[in-house]
Amino acid sequence: MLCCAKEKDVTTALLPPDGCQLVLASASPRRVQLLAQAGVVPQNIIPADIDETAHKGERPGAYAIRMAHEKADVVLHRQADLGQNTFILAADTVVACGLRILPKTETDAEAERCLSLLSGRQHRVYGGLCLISPSGRVHACLSQSKVLFRRLSLRDKQAYLMSGEWQGKAGGYAIQGQAAIFIRQMSGSYSNIVGLDIQRLAGMLMAGGFRFADEDRALS
């Protein structure tokens, strides 16, 4: 069983052009897992440390795209030893109620405020993707998903806060974890809500010259 699974992973892998590498400008384990689902394995992971303060009046979608672009750009200019044949991929996830951008929660109080705001309401999850190719060309796109929470009781919120799952999460929850029981309805890309729209990502990578491993077999 394990051998079969491994063989399938190899044949469906998305590979960069010959002589090139992919660098992921993120330390998120969720994004690494989602990349693996798309058959993508970055050759290097370099987290980008940037100021994530939203500009005054900045819309959530524009903010998500800007954050992704700035993360990729920071890694490009701070890592002089990456080499010229490097693709840099960055992403950012933004949870918003209307035009209000919710924080990546760091405290119980922040998470409780987010859960109270999301309770019984529909919100949007914006996913910004940015790929800088070896030529310096920037490919960027924005994904948008909608999520409707059921009304949360005090007990719901207390239990979720005790789980600690909300730490560092945009909007104070993780749909792939215990917060799944809060979801009444959703539309759009599920993987975008988790942290990376893998369908849009695959299209972006292939437009940049990536190809499936089994295409090499067919050509050989």
TORGULUM-394651 format. One record per atom (N, C-alpha, C): atom name; residue number from 1; x, y, z. Coordinates in nm, 2 decimals, padded with zeros to 4 digits. Each point is the difference from the previous one (the first is absolute). Layout:
  site  pos      xx      yy      zz
    CA  NUM       X       Y       Z
...
// end
This chain:
  site  pos      xx      yy      zz
     N    1   00.08  -00.12   00.00
    CA    1  -00.08   00.12   00.00
     C    1   00.09   00.13   00.00
     N    2   00.10   00.00   00.08
    CA    2   00.08   00.11   00.01
     C    2   00.08   00.03  -00.13
     N    3   00.04  -00.11  -00.07
    CA    3   00.07   00.01  -00.12
     C    3  -00.09   00.06  -00.11
     N    4  -00.12  -00.04   00.00
    CA    4  -00.09   00.05  -00.10
     C    4  -00.03   00.15   00.02
     N    5  -00.02   00.04   00.13
    CA    5  -00.02   00.14   00.03
     C    5   00.12   00.08  -00.05
     N    6   00.12  -00.05   00.03
    CA    6   00.12   00.08  -00.03
     C    6   00.01   00.01  -00.15
     N    7  -00.03  -00.10  -00.08
    CA    7   00.01   00.00  -00.14
     C    7  -00.10   00.11  -00.06
     N    8  -00.12   00.00   00.05
    CA    8  -00.10   00.09  -00.04
     C    8   00.05   00.15   00.02
     N    9   00.06   00.02   00.12
    CA    9   00.05   00.13   00.03
     C    9   00.10   00.05  -00.10
     N   10   00.09  -00.09  -00.04
    CA   10   00.10   00.04  -00.09
     C   10  -00.05   00.03  -00.14
     N   11  -00.09  -00.08  -00.05
    CA   11  -00.05   00.03  -00.13
     C   11  -00.09   00.12  -00.01
     N   12  -00.06   00.04   00.11
    CA   12  -00.09   00.12  -00.01
     C   12   00.07   00.12   00.05
     N   13   00.13   00.00   00.03
    CA   13   00.07   00.11   00.05
     C   13   00.01   00.11  -00.10
     N   14  -00.01   00.13   00.04
    CA   14   00.02   00.11  -00.09
     C   14   00.14   00.05   00.02
     N   15   00.08   00.00  -00.10
    CA   15   00.14   00.02   00.00
     C   15   00.04   00.14  -00.06
     N   16   00.09   00.07   00.06
    CA   16   00.05   00.12  -00.07
     C   16   00.07  -00.02  -00.13
     N   17   00.02   00.10  -00.08
    CA   17   00.09  -00.03  -00.12
     C   17   00.14  -00.05   00.04
     N   18   00.06  -00.07  -00.09
    CA   18   00.13  -00.06   00.02
     C   18   00.10   00.11   00.05
     N   19   00.07  -00.03   00.11
    CA   19   00.10   00.09   00.05
     C   19  -00.05   00.10   00.10
     N   20  -00.14   00.00   00.02
    CA   20  -00.06   00.10   00.09
     C   20  -00.04  -00.06   00.13
     N   21  -00.02   00.09   00.10
    CA   21  -00.05  -00.05   00.13
     C   21  -00.12   00.09   00.04
     N   22  -00.08  -00.05   00.09
    CA   22  -00.11   00.07   00.06
     C   22   00.03   00.03   00.15
     N   23  -00.02   00.13   00.03
    CA   23   00.02   00.04   00.14
     C   23  -00.14   00.04   00.06
     N   24  -00.04  -00.05   00.11
    CA   24  -00.12   00.04   00.06
     C   24   00.03   00.10   00.11
     N   25  -00.06   00.12  -00.02
    CA   25   00.02   00.11   00.10
     C   25  -00.10   00.00   00.11
     N   26   00.00  -00.11   00.07
    CA   26  -00.10  -00.02   00.11
     C   26   00.05  -00.12   00.09
     N   27  -00.02   00.01   00.13
    CA   27   00.03  -00.10   00.09
     C   27  -00.12  -00.08   00.04
     N   28  -00.12   00.03  -00.07
    CA   28  -00.12  -00.07   00.04
     C   28   00.00  -00.15  -00.03
     N   29  -00.02  -00.08   00.10
    CA   29  -00.01  -00.15  -00.04
     C   29  -00.12  -00.03  -00.08
     N   30  -00.11   00.08   00.02
    CA   30  -00.12  -00.03  -00.08
     C   30   00.03   00.02  -00.15
     N   31   00.08   00.11  -00.03
    CA   31   00.02   00.02  -00.14
     C   31   00.10  -00.10  -00.06
     N   32   00.09  -00.05   00.08
    CA   32   00.09  -00.11  -00.05
     C   32  -00.09  -00.12  -00.03
     N   33  -00.10  -00.03   00.09
    CA   33  -00.08  -00.12  -00.02
     C   33  -00.09   00.02  -00.13
     N   34  -00.05   00.12  -00.02
    CA   34  -00.08   00.02  -00.11
     C   34   00.08   00.00  -00.13
     N   35   00.12   00.04   00.00
    CA   35   00.09  -00.01  -00.11
     C   35   00.02  -00.15  -00.04
     N   36   00.02  -00.08   00.11
    CA   36   00.02  -00.14  -00.03
     C   36  -00.12  -00.06  -00.06
     N   37  -00.12   00.04   00.04
    CA   37  -00.13  -00.05  -00.07
     C   37   00.00   00.04  -00.15
     N   38   00.06   00.11  -00.03
    CA   38   00.00   00.04  -00.14
     C   38   00.12  -00.06  -00.08
     N   39   00.08  -00.09   00.07
    CA   39   00.12  -00.06  -00.06
     C   39   00.12   00.09  -00.01
     N   40   00.00   00.11   00.09
    CA   40   00.11   00.09  -00.01
     C   40   00.09   00.00   00.13
     N   41   00.13  -00.02  -00.02
    CA   41   00.09  -00.01   00.11
     C   41   00.10   00.12  -00.01
     N   42   00.00   00.10   00.08
    CA   42   00.10   00.11  -00.01
     C   42   00.13  -00.05   00.04
     N   43   00.11   00.04  -00.07
    CA   43   00.13  -00.04   00.03
     C   43   00.06   00.08   00.12
     N   44  -00.07   00.11   00.03
    CA   44   00.05   00.08   00.12
     C   44  -00.12   00.07   00.06
     N   45   00.00   00.02   00.13
    CA   45  -00.10   00.07   00.07
     C   45   00.06   00.12   00.08
     N   46  -00.03   00.12  -00.04
    CA   46   00.06   00.12   00.06
     C   46  -00.11   00.09   00.05
     N   47  -00.04   00.00   00.13
    CA   47  -00.10   00.09   00.05
     C   47   00.03   00.14  -00.03
     N   48  -00.10   00.08  -00.03
    CA   48   00.01   00.14  -00.02
     C   48  -00.05   00.08   00.12
     N   49   00.08   00.08   00.06
    CA   49  -00.04   00.08   00.11
     C   49  -00.02   00.14  -00.04
     N   50  -00.13   00.04  -00.01
    CA   50  -00.04   00.13  -00.05
     C   50  -00.10   00.07   00.09
     N   51  -00.02   00.13  -00.01
    CA   51  -00.10   00.07   00.07
     C   51  -00.13  -00.03  -00.06
     N   52  -00.09  -00.06   00.07
    CA   52  -00.13  -00.04  -00.05
     C   52  -00.11   00.10   00.03
     N   53   00.03   00.12   00.03
    CA   53  -00.10   00.10   00.04
     C   53  -00.07   00.04  -00.13
     N   54  -00.14   00.00   00.00
    CA   54  -00.08   00.04  -00.11
     C   54   00.01   00.15  -00.02
     N   55   00.00   00.05  -00.12
    CA   55   00.00   00.14  -00.02
     C   55  -00.14   00.06   00.03
     N   56  -00.01   00.12   00.04
    CA   56  -00.13   00.06   00.03
     C   56  -00.09  -00.01  -00.13
     N   57  -00.12  -00.05   00.03
    CA   57  -00.10  -00.01  -00.11
     C   57   00.03  -00.12  -00.10
     N   58   00.10  -00.08   00.02
    CA   58   00.04  -00.10  -00.09
     C   58  -00.11  -00.12   00.00
     N   59  -00.04  -00.04  -00.11
    CA   59  -00.10  -00.10  -00.01
     C   59   00.07  -00.14   00.02
     N   60  -00.08  -00.09   00.05
    CA   60   00.06  -00.14   00.04
     C   60   00.07  -00.07  -00.12
     N   61  -00.07   00.00  -00.12
    CA   61   00.06  -00.06  -00.11
     C   61   00.13   00.06  -00.04
     N   62   00.01   00.13  -00.01
    CA   62   00.12   00.07  -00.03
     C   62   00.11  -00.02   00.10
     N   63  -00.04  -00.01   00.13
    CA   63   00.09  -00.02   00.10
     C   63   00.06  -00.14  -00.01
     N   64  -00.08  -00.10  -00.03
    CA   64   00.05  -00.14  -00.02
     C   64   00.10  -00.01  -00.11
     N   65  -00.03   00.07  -00.11
    CA   65   00.10   00.00  -00.12
     C   65   00.13   00.07   00.04
     N   66  -00.02   00.11   00.07
    CA   66   00.12   00.08   00.03
     C   66   00.09  -00.08   00.10
     N   67  -00.06  -00.07   00.10
    CA   67   00.08  -00.07   00.09
     C   67   00.08  -00.12  -00.07
     N   68  -00.07  -00.07  -00.09
    CA   68   00.06  -00.10  -00.07
     C   68   00.12   00.05  -00.09
     N   69  -00.02   00.11  -00.07
    CA   69   00.10   00.06  -00.08
     C   69   00.12   00.05   00.09
     N   70  -00.03   00.06   00.11
    CA   70   00.11   00.05   00.08
     C   70   00.08  -00.11   00.06
     N   71  -00.06  -00.11   00.04
    CA   71   00.07  -00.12   00.05
     C   71   00.09  -00.06  -00.10
     N   72  -00.05  -00.01  -00.12
    CA   72   00.09  -00.06  -00.11
     C   72   00.11   00.10  -00.03
     N   73  -00.03   00.13   00.00
    CA   73   00.11   00.10  -00.04
     C   73   00.10   00.01   00.11
     N   74  -00.03  -00.02   00.13
    CA   74   00.09   00.01   00.11
     C   74   00.10  -00.12  -00.01
     N   75  -00.05  -00.12  -00.03
    CA   75   00.08  -00.12  -00.01
     C   75   00.10   00.02  -00.12
     N   76  -00.06   00.05  -00.11
    CA   76   00.08   00.02  -00.12
     C   76   00.12   00.09   00.02
     N   77  -00.02   00.11   00.08
    CA   77   00.11   00.10   00.01
     C   77   00.09  -00.03   00.12
     N   78  -00.05  -00.08   00.10
    CA   78   00.08  -00.03   00.12
     C   78   00.09  -00.12  -00.02
     N   79  -00.03  -00.08  -00.09
    CA   79   00.07  -00.13  -00.02
     C   79   00.08   00.00  -00.13
     N   80   00.12   00.07   00.00
    CA   80   00.08   00.01  -00.12
     C   80   00.05  -00.13  -00.05
     N   81   00.01  -00.10   00.09
    CA   81   00.06  -00.13  -00.04
     C   81  -00.10  -00.09  -00.06
     N   82  -00.12   00.04  -00.03
    CA   82  -00.10  -00.09  -00.06
     C   82   00.03  -00.04  -00.14
     N   83   00.07   00.08  -00.07
    CA   83   00.03  -00.03  -00.14
     C   83  -00.10   00.06  -00.09
     N   84   00.04   00.00  -00.13
    CA   84  -00.09   00.07  -00.10
     C   84  -00.12  -00.09  -00.04
     N   85   00.02  -00.13   00.01
    CA   85  -00.11  -00.09  -00.05
     C   85  -00.10  -00.04   00.11
     N   86  -00.05   00.10   00.07
    CA   86  -00.09  -00.02   00.11
     C   86  -00.14   00.06  -00.01
     N   87  -00.10  -00.09   00.02
    CA   87  -00.13   00.05   00.02
     C   87  -00.03   00.02   00.14
     N   88  -00.07   00.12   00.04
    CA   88  -00.03   00.02   00.14
     C   88  -00.15   00.01   00.01
     N   89  -00.06  -00.08   00.08
    CA   89  -00.14  -00.01   00.02
     C   89  -00.04   00.06   00.14
     N   90  -00.10   00.09   00.01
    CA   90  -00.04   00.05   00.13
     C   90  -00.16   00.00   00.00
     N   91  -00.05   00.00   00.11
    CA   91  -00.15   00.00   00.02
     C   91  -00.04   00.07   00.12
     N   92  -00.12   00.05   00.01
    CA   92  -00.05   00.06   00.12
     C   92  -00.15  -00.02   00.00
     N   93  -00.05  -00.03   00.12
    CA   93  -00.14  -00.03   00.03
     C   93  -00.06   00.11   00.08
     N   94  -00.11   00.06  -00.04
    CA   94  -00.07   00.10   00.07
     C   94  -00.15  -00.03   00.02
     N   95  -00.04   00.00   00.13
    CA   95  -00.14  -00.02   00.03
     C   95  -00.06   00.14   00.03
     N   96  -00.12   00.03  -00.06
    CA   96  -00.06   00.13   00.01
     C   96  -00.15  -00.01   00.02
     N   97  -00.05   00.08   00.08
    CA   97  -00.14   00.03   00.02
     C   97  -00.03   00.13  -00.07
     N   98  -00.07   00.00  -00.11
    CA   98  -00.02   00.12  -00.08
     C   98   00.14   00.05  -00.04
     N   99   00.03   00.12   00.03
    CA   99   00.14   00.06  -00.03
     C   99   00.09  -00.01   00.12
     N  100  -00.05  -00.06   00.11
    CA  100   00.09  -00.01   00.12
     C  100   00.09  -00.12  -00.01
     N  101   00.13   00.03   00.00
    CA  101   00.10  -00.11   00.00
     C  101   00.02  -00.05   00.14
     N  102  -00.02  -00.13   00.02
    CA  102   00.02  -00.06   00.13
     C  102   00.15  -00.04   00.02
     N  103   00.04   00.01   00.13
    CA  103   00.15  -00.03   00.02
     C  103   00.03  -00.15   00.00
     N  104   00.13  -00.03  -00.01
    CA  104   00.05  -00.13   00.02
     C  104   00.02  -00.01   00.15
     N  105  -00.09  -00.06   00.07
    CA  105  -00.02   00.01   00.14
     C  105   00.12  -00.06   00.08
     N  106   00.04   00.08   00.10
    CA  106   00.11  -00.03   00.09
     C  106  -00.04  -00.02   00.14
     N  107  -00.11   00.05   00.04
    CA  107  -00.05  -00.01   00.14
     C  107  -00.14  -00.05   00.01
     N  108  -00.04  -00.06   00.12
    CA  108  -00.13  -00.04   00.02
     C  108  -00.10   00.10  -00.03
     N  109   00.03   00.13   00.04
    CA  109  -00.10   00.11  -00.01
     C  109  -00.02   00.03  -00.15
     N  110   00.11   00.00  -00.08
    CA  110  -00.02   00.02  -00.14
     C  110  -00.08  -00.11  -00.07
     N  111   00.03  -00.12   00.04
    CA  111  -00.08  -00.12  -00.06
     C  111  -00.14   00.01   00.04
     N  112  -00.03   00.03   00.13
    CA  112  -00.14   00.01   00.04
     C  112  -00.08   00.11  -00.07
     N  113   00.07   00.11  -00.03
    CA  113  -00.07   00.11  -00.07
     C  113  -00.03  -00.04  -00.15
     N  114   00.09  -00.07  -00.06
    CA  114  -00.02  -00.05  -00.13
     C  114  -00.11  -00.10  -00.01
     N  115   00.00  -00.10   00.09
    CA  115  -00.11  -00.10   00.00
     C  115  -00.14   00.07   00.03
     N  116   00.00   00.10   00.08
    CA  116  -00.13   00.07   00.03
     C  116  -00.04   00.07  -00.12
     N  117   00.09   00.06  -00.08
    CA  117  -00.03   00.08  -00.12
     C  117  -00.05  -00.10  -00.11
     N  118   00.06  -00.11  -00.01
    CA  118  -00.03  -00.10  -00.11
     C  118  -00.13  -00.08   00.03
     N  119  -00.04  -00.01   00.13
    CA  119  -00.11  -00.08   00.04
     C  119  -00.13   00.04  -00.07
     N  120  -00.06  -00.10  -00.07
    CA  120  -00.13   00.03  -00.07
     C  120   00.01   00.08  -00.12
     N  121   00.12   00.03  -00.05
    CA  121   00.02   00.09  -00.11
     C  121   00.08  -00.06  -00.12
     N  122  -00.02   00.05  -00.11
    CA  122   00.09  -00.04  -00.12
     C  122   00.12   00.09   00.00
     N  123   00.11  -00.05  -00.03
    CA  123   00.12   00.07  -00.02
     C  123   00.07  -00.05  -00.13
     N  124   00.11   00.07  -00.04
    CA  124   00.07  -00.03  -00.12
     C  124   00.15  -00.03   00.04
     N  125   00.06  -00.10  -00.07
    CA  125   00.14  -00.03   00.01
     C  125   00.07   00.03  -00.13
     N  126   00.09   00.09   00.01
    CA  126   00.08   00.04  -00.12
     C  126   00.14  -00.07   00.00
     N  127   00.03  -00.05  -00.11
    CA  127   00.14  -00.06  -00.01
     C  127   00.08   00.06  -00.11
     N  128   00.11   00.07   00.04
    CA  128   00.08   00.06  -00.10
     C  128   00.12  -00.09  -00.03
     N  129   00.03  -00.02  -00.13
    CA  129   00.11  -00.08  -00.04
     C  129   00.09   00.08  -00.09
     N  130   00.13  -00.02   00.02
    CA  130   00.10   00.07  -00.08
     C  130   00.11  -00.09  -00.04
     N  131   00.04  -00.01  -00.12
    CA  131   00.11  -00.08  -00.05
     C  131   00.09   00.10  -00.08
     N  132   00.13   00.00   00.04
    CA  132   00.10   00.08  -00.07
     C  132   00.09  -00.10  -00.08
     N  133   00.00   00.01  -00.13
    CA  133   00.07  -00.09  -00.08
     C  133   00.15   00.04  -00.01
     N  134   00.09  -00.09  -00.05
    CA  134   00.14   00.04  -00.01
     C  134   00.03   00.12  -00.08
     N  135  -00.09   00.03  -00.10
    CA  135   00.01   00.12  -00.08
     C  135  -00.04   00.13   00.07
     N  136  -00.06  -00.02   00.12
    CA  136  -00.05   00.12   00.07
     C  136  -00.14   00.03  -00.02
     N  137  -00.06  -00.08  -00.09
    CA  137  -00.15   00.02  -00.02
     C  137  -00.08  -00.04   00.12
     N  138  -00.10   00.09   00.03
    CA  138  -00.08  -00.03   00.12
     C  138  -00.14  -00.05  -00.05
     N  139  -00.04  -00.12   00.05
    CA  139  -00.13  -00.05  -00.03
     C  139  -00.08   00.01   00.14
     N  140  -00.11   00.06  -00.01
    CA  140  -00.08   00.01   00.13
     C  140  -00.15  -00.02  -00.03
     N  141  -00.07  -00.06   00.10
    CA  141  -00.14  -00.02  -00.01
     C  141  -00.06   00.00   00.13
     N  142  -00.13   00.02   00.00
    CA  142  -00.08   00.01   00.13
     C  142  -00.11  -00.10  -00.01
     N  143  -00.02  -00.08   00.11
    CA  143  -00.11  -00.10   00.01
     C  143  -00.09   00.06   00.11
     N  144  -00.13  -00.04  -00.01
    CA  144  -00.10   00.05   00.10
     C  144  -00.09  -00.11   00.03
     N  145  -00.02  -00.03   00.13
    CA  145  -00.10  -00.10   00.04
     C  145  -00.09   00.06   00.10
     N  146  -00.12  -00.05   00.01
    CA  146  -00.10   00.05   00.10
     C  146  -00.03  -00.11   00.11
     N  147  -00.01   00.04   00.12
    CA  147  -00.02  -00.10   00.11
     C  147  -00.11   00.06   00.09
     N  148  -00.10  -00.08   00.03
    CA  148  -00.11   00.04   00.09
     C  148   00.02  -00.09   00.13
     N  149   00.02   00.07   00.11
    CA  149   00.00  -00.06   00.13
     C  149  -00.14  -00.02   00.06
     N  150  -00.03  -00.11   00.06
    CA  150  -00.12  -00.01   00.08
     C  150   00.02   00.09   00.13
     N  151  -00.11   00.03   00.07
    CA  151   00.01   00.08   00.12
     C  151   00.07  -00.07   00.11
     N  152   00.11   00.06   00.05
    CA  152   00.08  -00.07   00.10
     C  152  -00.05   00.03   00.14
     N  153  -00.01  -00.10   00.08
    CA  153  -00.04   00.02   00.14
     C  153   00.13   00.03   00.08
     N  154  -00.02   00.05   00.12
    CA  154   00.11   00.03   00.09
     C  154   00.09  -00.13   00.02
     N  155  -00.07  -00.11   00.01
    CA  155   00.07  -00.13   00.02
     C  155   00.09  -00.03  -00.12
     N  156  -00.06   00.02  -00.12
    CA  156   00.08  -00.02  -00.12
     C  156   00.13   00.08   00.00
     N  157  -00.02   00.13   00.03
    CA  157   00.12   00.08   00.00
     C  157   00.10  -00.03   00.10
     N  158  -00.04  -00.03   00.12
    CA  158   00.09  -00.04   00.11
     C  158   00.08  -00.13  -00.03
     N  159  -00.08  -00.10  -00.06
    CA  159   00.07  -00.12  -00.03
     C  159   00.10   00.02  -00.11
     N  160  -00.03   00.08  -00.10
    CA  160   00.10   00.02  -00.11
     C  160   00.12   00.08   00.05
     N  161  -00.03   00.10   00.09
    CA  161   00.12   00.07   00.05
     C  161   00.09  -00.09   00.08
     N  162  -00.05  -00.09   00.07
    CA  162   00.08  -00.10   00.08
     C  162   00.08  -00.09  -00.09
     N  163  -00.05  -00.02  -00.12
    CA  163   00.08  -00.09  -00.09
     C  163   00.13   00.06  -00.05
     N  164   00.01   00.13   00.00
    CA  164   00.12   00.07  -00.04
     C  164   00.02   00.00  -00.15
     N  165  -00.10  -00.06  -00.07
    CA  165   00.02  -00.01  -00.15
     C  165   00.00   00.13  -00.07
     N  166  -00.06   00.10   00.06
    CA  166  -00.01   00.14  -00.06
     C  166   00.13   00.07  -00.01
     N  167   00.10  -00.04   00.07
    CA  167   00.12   00.08   00.01
     C  167   00.07   00.02  -00.14
     N  168   00.02   00.13  -00.03
    CA  168   00.06   00.03  -00.13
     C  168  -00.09  -00.01  -00.12
     N  169  -00.12  -00.03   00.02
    CA  169  -00.09  -00.03  -00.11
     C  169  -00.08   00.13  -00.04
     N  170  -00.01   00.02  -00.13
    CA  170  -00.07   00.12  -00.05
     C  170  -00.15  -00.02   00.04
     N  171  -00.05   00.10   00.06
    CA  171  -00.14   00.00   00.05
     C  171  -00.02  -00.09   00.12
     N  172   00.10  -00.06   00.06
    CA  172  -00.01  -00.07   00.12
     C  172  -00.05  -00.14  -00.01
     N  173   00.00  -00.06  -00.12
    CA  173  -00.05  -00.14  -00.01
     C  173   00.07  -00.07  -00.11
     N  174  -00.01  -00.14   00.01
    CA  174   00.06  -00.08  -00.10
     C  174  -00.11  -00.10  -00.05
     N  175  -00.04   00.02  -00.13
    CA  175  -00.12  -00.08  -00.05
     C  175   00.04  -00.14  -00.01
     N  176   00.13  -00.04  -00.01
    CA  176   00.04  -00.14  -00.01
     C  176   00.01  -00.07   00.13
     N  177  -00.03   00.08   00.11
    CA  177   00.01  -00.06   00.13
     C  177  -00.14   00.00   00.07
     N  178   00.00   00.02   00.13
    CA  178  -00.12  -00.01   00.08
     C  178  -00.11   00.11  -00.05
     N  179   00.05   00.11  -00.06
    CA  179  -00.10   00.10  -00.04
     C  179  -00.09  -00.05  -00.11
     N  180   00.03  -00.11  -00.06
    CA  180  -00.09  -00.06  -00.11
     C  180  -00.14  -00.01   00.05
     N  181  -00.02  -00.03   00.13
    CA  181  -00.14  -00.02   00.05
     C  181  -00.07   00.14   00.01
     N  182   00.06   00.11  -00.02
    CA  182  -00.06   00.13   00.00
     C  182  -00.06   00.04  -00.14
     N  183   00.04  -00.07  -00.10
    CA  183  -00.03   00.04  -00.14
     C  183  -00.14  -00.05  -00.04
     N  184  -00.08   00.09  -00.03
    CA  184  -00.14  -00.03  -00.05
     C  184   00.00  -00.01  -00.16
     N  185   00.08   00.08  -00.06
    CA  185   00.01   00.00  -00.15
     C  185   00.12   00.07  -00.04
     N  186   00.06  -00.05  -00.12
    CA  186   00.11   00.07  -00.06
     C  186  -00.01  -00.01  -00.15
     N  187   00.07   00.09  -00.07
    CA  187   00.01  -00.01  -00.14
     C  187   00.14   00.05  -00.04
     N  188   00.04  -00.04  -00.12
    CA  188   00.13   00.03  -00.05
     C  188   00.10  -00.11   00.04
     N  189   00.13   00.03  -00.01
    CA  189   00.10  -00.09   00.03
     C  189   00.02  -00.03   00.15
     N  190  -00.01  -00.13   00.03
    CA  190   00.02  -00.04   00.14
     C  190   00.15   00.02   00.04
     N  191   00.09  -00.04  -00.10
    CA  191   00.14   00.01   00.03
     C  191   00.05   00.14   00.02
     N  192  -00.07   00.09  -00.06
    CA  192   00.02   00.15   00.02
     C  192  -00.02   00.04   00.14
     N  193  -00.11  -00.06   00.06
    CA  193  -00.03   00.03   00.14
     C  193   00.11  -00.05   00.09
     N  194   00.05  -00.12  -00.03
    CA  194   00.10  -00.06   00.08
     C  194   00.13   00.07  -00.01
     N  195   00.03   00.06  -00.12
    CA  195   00.12   00.08  -00.01
     C  195   00.06   00.01  -00.14
     N  196  -00.05  -00.07  -00.10
    CA  196   00.06   00.00  -00.14
     C  196  -00.10  -00.06  -00.10
     N  197  -00.04   00.08  -00.09
    CA  197  -00.09  -00.05  -00.11
     C  197   00.08  -00.08  -00.09
     N  198   00.00  -00.14   00.01
    CA  198   00.09  -00.08  -00.07
     C  198  -00.04  -00.01  -00.15
     N  199  -00.13   00.02  -00.04
    CA  199  -00.04   00.00  -00.14
     C  199   00.06   00.12  -00.07
     N  200  -00.01   00.12   00.06
    CA  200   00.05   00.12  -00.06
     C  200   00.16   00.00   00.00
     N  201   00.05  -00.06   00.11
    CA  201   00.15  -00.02   00.01
     C  201   00.05  -00.08  -00.12
     N  202  -00.06  -00.12  -00.02
    CA  202   00.04  -00.09  -00.11
     C  202   00.00   00.08  -00.13
     N  203  -00.10   00.07  -00.03
    CA  203  -00.01   00.08  -00.12
     C  203   00.11   00.10  -00.02
     N  204   00.03   00.07   00.11
    CA  204   00.10   00.10   00.01
     C  204   00.14  -00.06  -00.03
     N  205   00.03  -00.12   00.06
    CA  205   00.13  -00.06  -00.01
     C  205   00.01  -00.06  -00.15
     N  206  -00.10  -00.05  -00.05
    CA  206   00.01  -00.05  -00.14
     C  206   00.01   00.11  -00.10
     N  207  -00.06   00.11   00.03
    CA  207   00.02   00.12  -00.09
     C  207   00.15   00.05   00.01
     N  208   00.06  -00.03   00.11
    CA  208   00.14   00.04   00.02
     C  208   00.10  -00.10  -00.05
     N  209  -00.05  -00.11  -00.06
    CA  209   00.09  -00.10  -00.06
     C  209   00.01  -00.13   00.08
     N  210  -00.06  -00.01   00.11
    CA  210   00.00  -00.13   00.08
     C  210  -00.08  -00.10  -00.09
     N  211   00.04  -00.13   00.02
    CA  211  -00.07  -00.11  -00.07
     C  211  -00.01  -00.12   00.09
     N  212  -00.09  -00.09  -00.04
    CA  212  -00.02  -00.12   00.08
     C  212   00.11  -00.10  -00.03
     N  213   00.04  -00.08   00.10
    CA  213   00.12  -00.09  -00.02
     C  213  -00.03  -00.10  -00.11
     N  214  -00.13  -00.05  -00.01
    CA  214  -00.03  -00.10  -00.10
     C  214   00.01   00.06  -00.15
     N  215   00.00   00.13  -00.01
    CA  215   00.02   00.06  -00.13
     C  215   00.14  -00.03  -00.05
     N  216   00.10   00.00   00.09
    CA  216   00.14  -00.04  -00.04
     C  216   00.01  -00.14  -00.04
     N  217  -00.08  -00.09   00.06
    CA  217   00.00  -00.14  -00.04
     C  217  -00.05  -00.01  -00.14
     N  218  -00.11   00.07  -00.03
    CA  218  -00.06  -00.01  -00.13
     C  218   00.09   00.06  -00.11
     N  219   00.09   00.09   00.03
    CA  219   00.09   00.06  -00.09
     C  219   00.13  -00.08  -00.02
     N  220   00.03  -00.08   00.10
    CA  220   00.13  -00.08  -00.01
     C  220  -00.02  -00.12  -00.08
// end
